[in-house]
Amino acid sequence: MLKLYLVRHGETDWNKERKIQGQVDIPLNEFGRNLAKKTNAGLRNISFDICFSSPLKRAVETAELILAGRDREVPIIKDERIMEMAFGEWEGRCCSRKNWQVPERFQAFFDDTEHYSPAEGGEDFAAVKSRVGSFLSWLSADKMYEDKNVLVTTHGAALAGMLNYIKNKPLSEYWGQGVHKNCAVTEVEVCGGIYRILSENQVYYDDIVEPW
């Protein structure tokens, strides 16, 4: 049976500043690295066979830190299908109400996902769900991975899209339980193309991470 461990990357400075990261390649900050190291300890008894990571460095470094110190090296494969949502010209702008730097229509990103209208060069939620769904469909159908433990390191909106796909929910319910915490783990079993969520948004640290 395929087991997936879906993980949002550790914290970055732009997370703290509430800047829209999207596909800008922002690294983890030291706090984010510590969260990943604690997640490493929490998952130490899981024998991972392979990891698929977004190619963005915050996701790759999260994978490297989670997999560090194991008896055997776990390959990390970068896959663009699980990159973060693209926000086009809005990337780098703050979306905190204390320092709002985007058009008012961006509010739909939080509370009207079905009708969210992206910036030039950005993606809507249907596009993100389609590409992360294609990744999950491919992975669950490939016989090479049917009995493997697979780590997947990705991003807030991309991970929400995966869960929206897995749960077969409409775009209006895209956020589900909300944006997962940094380094939170969601465990999913896949058998015969059927997904079963065993745990969702579980953290292995007691640090305070401000919610979105």
C-alpha positions as YAML, in Angstrom:
chain: A
units: angstrom
residues:
- id: 1
  name: MET
  ca: [0.00, 0.00, 0.00]
- id: 2
  name: LEU
  ca: [1.30, 3.43, -0.94]
- id: 3
  name: LYS
  ca: [1.77, 5.77, 2.03]
- id: 4
  name: LEU
  ca: [2.11, 9.49, 1.45]
- id: 5
  name: TYR
  ca: [3.48, 11.95, 3.96]
- id: 6
  name: LEU
  ca: [2.51, 15.40, 2.70]
- id: 7
  name: VAL
  ca: [4.49, 18.21, 4.33]
- id: 8
  name: ARG
  ca: [4.34, 21.98, 4.04]
- id: 9
  name: HIS
  ca: [7.80, 23.58, 4.06]
- id: 10
  name: GLY
  ca: [9.33, 25.24, 7.14]
- id: 11
  name: GLU
  ca: [8.98, 28.93, 7.92]
- id: 12
  name: THR
  ca: [10.62, 31.64, 5.82]
- id: 13
  name: ASP
  ca: [11.12, 35.34, 6.51]
- id: 14
  name: TRP
  ca: [8.44, 36.11, 3.96]
- id: 15
  name: ASN
  ca: [6.00, 33.88, 5.88]
- id: 16
  name: LYS
  ca: [6.65, 35.98, 8.99]
- id: 17
  name: GLU
  ca: [6.24, 39.22, 7.06]
- id: 18
  name: ARG
  ca: [3.07, 37.97, 5.33]
- id: 19
  name: LYS
  ca: [4.57, 38.52, 1.91]
- id: 20
  name: ILE
  ca: [3.18, 36.56, -1.01]
- id: 21
  name: GLN
  ca: [5.90, 34.06, -1.92]
- id: 22
  name: GLY
  ca: [4.35, 32.11, -4.75]
- id: 23
  name: GLN
  ca: [7.14, 30.85, -6.98]
- id: 24
  name: VAL
  ca: [9.81, 33.27, -5.72]
- id: 25
  name: ASP
  ca: [12.65, 31.10, -4.43]
- id: 26
  name: ILE
  ca: [12.84, 32.17, -0.77]
- id: 27
  name: PRO
  ca: [14.94, 30.03, 1.62]
- id: 28
  name: LEU
  ca: [13.98, 28.81, 5.06]
- id: 29
  name: ASN
  ca: [14.88, 31.00, 8.02]
- id: 30
  name: GLU
  ca: [16.58, 29.55, 11.09]
- id: 31
  name: PHE
  ca: [13.27, 29.00, 12.87]
- id: 32
  name: GLY
  ca: [12.00, 27.14, 9.80]
- id: 33
  name: ARG
  ca: [15.08, 24.93, 9.80]
- id: 34
  name: ASN
  ca: [14.51, 24.10, 13.46]
- id: 35
  name: LEU
  ca: [10.90, 23.11, 12.71]
- id: 36
  name: ALA
  ca: [12.15, 20.76, 9.98]
- id: 37
  name: LYS
  ca: [14.74, 19.24, 12.34]
- id: 38
  name: LYS
  ca: [12.04, 18.56, 14.92]
- id: 39
  name: THR
  ca: [9.88, 17.01, 12.21]
- id: 40
  name: ASN
  ca: [12.86, 14.80, 11.37]
- id: 41
  name: ALA
  ca: [12.76, 13.50, 14.96]
- id: 42
  name: GLY
  ca: [9.01, 13.01, 14.82]
- id: 43
  name: LEU
  ca: [9.24, 10.94, 11.63]
- id: 44
  name: ARG
  ca: [12.43, 9.05, 12.52]
- id: 45
  name: ASN
  ca: [10.62, 5.69, 12.64]
- id: 46
  name: ILE
  ca: [9.23, 6.06, 9.12]
- id: 47
  name: SER
  ca: [11.36, 4.25, 6.55]
- id: 48
  name: PHE
  ca: [11.01, 6.53, 3.53]
- id: 49
  name: ASP
  ca: [11.76, 5.06, 0.10]
- id: 50
  name: ILE
  ca: [11.71, 8.27, -1.91]
- id: 51
  name: CYS
  ca: [10.86, 11.96, -1.65]
- id: 52
  name: PHE
  ca: [9.21, 14.22, -4.17]
- id: 53
  name: SER
  ca: [9.77, 17.91, -3.57]
- id: 54
  name: SER
  ca: [8.80, 21.17, -5.13]
- id: 55
  name: PRO
  ca: [11.96, 22.52, -6.79]
- id: 56
  name: LEU
  ca: [11.80, 25.71, -4.70]
- id: 57
  name: LYS
  ca: [14.62, 25.77, -2.14]
- id: 58
  name: ARG
  ca: [12.34, 26.14, 0.92]
- id: 59
  name: ALA
  ca: [10.71, 22.82, 0.07]
- id: 60
  name: VAL
  ca: [13.95, 21.08, -0.94]
- id: 61
  name: GLU
  ca: [15.73, 22.15, 2.24]
- id: 62
  name: THR
  ca: [12.76, 20.99, 4.32]
- id: 63
  name: ALA
  ca: [13.06, 17.58, 2.67]
- id: 64
  name: GLU
  ca: [16.81, 17.44, 3.22]
- id: 65
  name: LEU
  ca: [16.47, 18.28, 6.91]
- id: 66
  name: ILE
  ca: [13.63, 15.80, 7.49]
- id: 67
  name: LEU
  ca: [15.64, 13.02, 5.83]
- id: 68
  name: ALA
  ca: [19.03, 13.87, 7.36]
- id: 69
  name: GLY
  ca: [20.88, 11.30, 9.48]
- id: 70
  name: ARG
  ca: [19.17, 8.19, 8.15]
- id: 71
  name: ASP
  ca: [20.90, 4.84, 7.67]
- id: 72
  name: ARG
  ca: [20.46, 5.06, 3.93]
- id: 73
  name: GLU
  ca: [20.14, 7.99, 1.58]
- id: 74
  name: VAL
  ca: [16.62, 8.75, 0.39]
- id: 75
  name: PRO
  ca: [16.50, 10.20, -3.14]
- id: 76
  name: ILE
  ca: [14.82, 13.59, -3.51]
- id: 77
  name: ILE
  ca: [13.13, 14.11, -6.88]
- id: 78
  name: LYS
  ca: [12.14, 17.68, -7.79]
- id: 79
  name: ASP
  ca: [8.76, 17.94, -9.48]
- id: 80
  name: GLU
  ca: [7.37, 21.22, -10.81]
- id: 81
  name: ARG
  ca: [3.79, 19.97, -10.53]
- id: 82
  name: ILE
  ca: [3.93, 20.46, -6.76]
- id: 83
  name: MET
  ca: [5.36, 24.00, -6.81]
- id: 84
  name: GLU
  ca: [3.49, 26.73, -5.01]
- id: 85
  name: MET
  ca: [0.68, 28.63, -6.67]
- id: 86
  name: ALA
  ca: [1.93, 31.35, -9.01]
- id: 87
  name: PHE
  ca: [0.82, 34.88, -8.10]
- id: 88
  name: GLY
  ca: [2.41, 36.75, -10.99]
- id: 89
  name: GLU
  ca: [3.03, 40.45, -10.34]
- id: 90
  name: TRP
  ca: [1.68, 40.19, -6.78]
- id: 91
  name: GLU
  ca: [4.61, 38.05, -5.60]
- id: 92
  name: GLY
  ca: [6.67, 39.90, -2.99]
- id: 93
  name: ARG
  ca: [3.78, 42.10, -1.88]
- id: 94
  name: CYS
  ca: [2.36, 42.02, 1.64]
- id: 95
  name: CYS
  ca: [-1.15, 40.69, 2.18]
- id: 96
  name: SER
  ca: [-1.45, 41.50, 5.89]
- id: 97
  name: ARG
  ca: [-4.27, 43.92, 6.65]
- id: 98
  name: LYS
  ca: [-1.71, 45.99, 8.56]
- id: 99
  name: ASN
  ca: [0.22, 46.53, 5.32]
- id: 100
  name: TRP
  ca: [-2.10, 45.60, 2.45]
- id: 101
  name: GLN
  ca: [-0.23, 45.94, -0.89]
- id: 102
  name: VAL
  ca: [-2.51, 44.09, -3.30]
- id: 103
  name: PRO
  ca: [-5.83, 44.92, -4.99]
- id: 104
  name: GLU
  ca: [-8.99, 44.40, -2.93]
- id: 105
  name: ARG
  ca: [-9.97, 41.51, -5.20]
- id: 106
  name: PHE
  ca: [-7.13, 39.50, -3.63]
- id: 107
  name: GLN
  ca: [-9.39, 39.03, -0.60]
- id: 108
  name: ALA
  ca: [-11.13, 36.29, -2.63]
- id: 109
  name: PHE
  ca: [-7.93, 34.24, -2.24]
- id: 110
  name: PHE
  ca: [-8.95, 33.73, 1.37]
- id: 111
  name: ASP
  ca: [-12.74, 33.68, 1.32]
- id: 112
  name: ASP
  ca: [-14.05, 33.13, -2.24]
- id: 113
  name: THR
  ca: [-11.64, 30.69, -3.86]
- id: 114
  name: GLU
  ca: [-14.11, 29.69, -6.57]
- id: 115
  name: HIS
  ca: [-14.14, 33.25, -7.95]
- id: 116
  name: TYR
  ca: [-10.55, 34.31, -7.23]
- id: 117
  name: SER
  ca: [-9.14, 36.32, -10.13]
- id: 118
  name: PRO
  ca: [-5.33, 36.10, -10.35]
- id: 119
  name: ALA
  ca: [-2.86, 38.79, -11.34]
- id: 120
  name: GLU
  ca: [-1.17, 38.79, -14.73]
- id: 121
  name: GLY
  ca: [1.07, 35.73, -14.82]
- id: 122
  name: GLY
  ca: [-0.69, 34.10, -11.87]
- id: 123
  name: GLU
  ca: [-2.78, 30.95, -11.48]
- id: 124
  name: ASP
  ca: [-6.30, 30.42, -10.25]
- id: 125
  name: PHE
  ca: [-7.25, 27.63, -7.86]
- id: 126
  name: ALA
  ca: [-8.55, 25.35, -10.61]
- id: 127
  name: ALA
  ca: [-5.14, 25.43, -12.33]
- id: 128
  name: VAL
  ca: [-3.29, 24.56, -9.11]
- id: 129
  name: LYS
  ca: [-5.70, 21.75, -8.27]
- id: 130
  name: SER
  ca: [-5.30, 20.37, -11.79]
- id: 131
  name: ARG
  ca: [-1.52, 20.18, -11.71]
- id: 132
  name: VAL
  ca: [-1.19, 18.83, -8.16]
- id: 133
  name: GLY
  ca: [-4.00, 16.40, -8.94]
- id: 134
  name: SER
  ca: [-2.12, 15.18, -12.01]
- id: 135
  name: PHE
  ca: [0.91, 14.51, -9.79]
- id: 136
  name: LEU
  ca: [-1.14, 12.51, -7.27]
- id: 137
  name: SER
  ca: [-2.93, 10.58, -10.01]
- id: 138
  name: TRP
  ca: [0.37, 9.66, -11.65]
- id: 139
  name: LEU
  ca: [2.01, 8.69, -8.36]
- id: 140
  name: SER
  ca: [-0.88, 6.53, -7.17]
- id: 141
  name: ALA
  ca: [-1.10, 4.73, -10.53]
- id: 142
  name: ASP
  ca: [2.61, 3.94, -10.89]
- id: 143
  name: LYS
  ca: [3.29, 0.35, -9.82]
- id: 144
  name: MET
  ca: [6.83, 1.34, -8.84]
- id: 145
  name: TYR
  ca: [5.50, 3.14, -5.78]
- id: 146
  name: GLU
  ca: [2.51, 1.01, -4.77]
- id: 147
  name: ASP
  ca: [4.18, -0.34, -1.60]
- id: 148
  name: LYS
  ca: [6.40, 2.64, -0.81]
- id: 149
  name: ASN
  ca: [6.57, 5.27, 1.89]
- id: 150
  name: VAL
  ca: [6.77, 8.58, 0.02]
- id: 151
  name: LEU
  ca: [7.62, 11.97, 1.49]
- id: 152
  name: VAL
  ca: [6.18, 14.94, -0.41]
- id: 153
  name: THR
  ca: [7.42, 18.44, 0.48]
- id: 154
  name: THR
  ca: [5.38, 21.27, -0.93]
- id: 155
  name: HIS
  ca: [3.63, 24.55, -0.08]
- id: 156
  name: GLY
  ca: [0.50, 25.94, 1.58]
- id: 157
  name: ALA
  ca: [-1.76, 26.50, -1.43]
- id: 158
  name: ALA
  ca: [-0.38, 23.50, -3.35]
- id: 159
  name: LEU
  ca: [-0.94, 21.21, -0.36]
- id: 160
  name: ALA
  ca: [-4.47, 22.52, 0.12]
- id: 161
  name: GLY
  ca: [-5.06, 21.70, -3.56]
- id: 162
  name: MET
  ca: [-3.84, 18.15, -3.01]
- id: 163
  name: LEU
  ca: [-6.26, 17.67, -0.14]
- id: 164
  name: ASN
  ca: [-9.10, 19.26, -2.08]
- id: 165
  name: TYR
  ca: [-8.37, 16.76, -4.86]
- id: 166
  name: ILE
  ca: [-8.06, 13.80, -2.47]
- id: 167
  name: LYS
  ca: [-11.32, 14.69, -0.70]
- id: 168
  name: ASN
  ca: [-13.06, 15.38, -4.02]
- id: 169
  name: LYS
  ca: [-14.39, 18.68, -2.73]
- id: 170
  name: PRO
  ca: [-15.46, 21.69, -4.82]
- id: 171
  name: LEU
  ca: [-13.19, 24.70, -5.29]
- id: 172
  name: SER
  ca: [-15.42, 26.65, -2.91]
- id: 173
  name: GLU
  ca: [-14.05, 24.40, -0.13]
- id: 174
  name: TYR
  ca: [-10.45, 24.62, -1.31]
- id: 175
  name: TRP
  ca: [-8.94, 25.57, 2.05]
- id: 176
  name: GLY
  ca: [-10.60, 22.79, 4.04]
- id: 177
  name: GLN
  ca: [-9.13, 23.04, 7.55]
- id: 178
  name: GLY
  ca: [-7.16, 26.11, 6.51]
- id: 179
  name: VAL
  ca: [-3.52, 26.67, 5.55]
- id: 180
  name: HIS
  ca: [-1.45, 23.96, 7.20]
- id: 181
  name: LYS
  ca: [1.22, 24.93, 9.70]
- id: 182
  name: ASN
  ca: [4.83, 25.05, 8.58]
- id: 183
  name: CYS
  ca: [6.25, 21.49, 8.60]
- id: 184
  name: ALA
  ca: [2.85, 20.00, 9.41]
- id: 185
  name: VAL
  ca: [2.46, 16.41, 8.20]
- id: 186
  name: THR
  ca: [-0.58, 14.79, 6.60]
- id: 187
  name: GLU
  ca: [-0.51, 11.01, 6.25]
- id: 188
  name: VAL
  ca: [-2.48, 9.40, 3.42]
- id: 189
  name: GLU
  ca: [-2.93, 5.75, 2.41]
- id: 190
  name: VAL
  ca: [-3.58, 4.96, -1.25]
- id: 191
  name: CYS
  ca: [-4.92, 1.60, -2.38]
- id: 192
  name: GLY
  ca: [-6.42, 0.93, -5.79]
- id: 193
  name: GLY
  ca: [-6.66, 4.64, -6.48]
- id: 194
  name: ILE
  ca: [-8.65, 5.20, -3.28]
- id: 195
  name: TYR
  ca: [-7.25, 7.75, -0.84]
- id: 196
  name: ARG
  ca: [-7.69, 7.56, 2.92]
- id: 197
  name: ILE
  ca: [-6.44, 10.35, 5.16]
- id: 198
  name: LEU
  ca: [-5.02, 8.91, 8.39]
- id: 199
  name: SER
  ca: [-4.00, 12.20, 10.00]
- id: 200
  name: GLU
  ca: [-3.97, 15.80, 8.87]
- id: 201
  name: ASN
  ca: [-1.92, 18.89, 9.77]
- id: 202
  name: GLN
  ca: [0.04, 17.11, 12.53]
- id: 203
  name: VAL
  ca: [3.10, 18.86, 13.96]
- id: 204
  name: TYR
  ca: [6.02, 17.41, 15.88]
- id: 205
  name: TYR
  ca: [7.00, 20.59, 17.71]
- id: 206
  name: ASP
  ca: [5.53, 22.78, 20.42]
- id: 207
  name: ASP
  ca: [6.76, 26.10, 19.00]
- id: 208
  name: ILE
  ca: [4.19, 28.80, 18.33]
- id: 209
  name: VAL
  ca: [3.63, 29.41, 14.62]
- id: 210
  name: GLU
  ca: [1.32, 32.27, 13.78]
- id: 211
  name: PRO
  ca: [-1.65, 31.07, 11.67]
- id: 212
  name: TRP
  ca: [-2.56, 32.64, 8.36]
...
